[in-house]
Amino acid sequence: MNRGRIRWQCRRALLELDLVFTRFLERDFDRLTDDQLADLDDLLRCDDYDIWALVNGSKACEVDRWQEMIGLLRQS
């Protein structure tokens, strides 16, 4: 997994989401396992508004393996 590429992809156009990812990168990113990085990489392929809906809880996460990542983002 290319951590630099994934870190760069965490920069989002939606301000609220960008703020969440900024805090997430500072607190959790360096401790992610390869499996977690793969899940994050998949999640980052989604539209900003879809990711934001998952993070703020207005949309249920239907992808089981994203649950942990969404939880970490919600803590941010």
N, C-alpha and C positions, 0 to 999 in steps of 0.2 A: 504494500500500500504506500502510495506517495503522500506522506503527511503534508508536504508543502502545497500540493494541488488541492487536497481536501480542505486545508486551512483557508486557502484562497477562495474556494467555493462557498465557504461560510459567510463571505461578504454578500449581503443581500440588499436588494433595492428597497424593500419594505422596511421603513425605519424601526418599527417595533421589533421586527424579527432580527434586524441587524444588531439591535441593542442586546437581545437575548443571546445571539451567537457571540457577540463580543465578550460578554460575561462568561459564557460557556467555554470559550477558547482560553480565557485567563485561568479558569478554575479547574476544568476537567480534561481538556483536549490532550495534554501531554501524558495522561494516565490511561488513555484508551487502549484496549487490546486490538489486535488485528481484526478480530471478529466484529468488535464495536465500530472500528473504522470502516469496515465493509458495509455495515448497516447504515452508518452515517452517510457514506458515499451514495448508497441507494436512495436514502431519504432526500438528499440534496438535489436529486434529479426531479423532484416534485416542484410544482409552482409555488412561489412564495406564499400566496394566499392559502393554499392547501396546507403548507407546513404551519403557517400561523394558526389556522383553525385547529390543527392537531395539538399545537402547543398550548393554546388558550382554552382548549377543551370544548370548543363549539362543534367539533367534529370528532367522532370516535375513530381511533386508530384501528384499522382492520388488518394490519400487517403485524403479526405477533412479534416478529424479530425486531420491529421498530419500537416496541413498548419501552424498553430500557432507555433508548436514546431520547424518546419523547419525555420520559421522566427526568432525565438529566437536564434537558432543555427547560422544562417547567421549573426546576429548582433555580435556574439562572434568572 
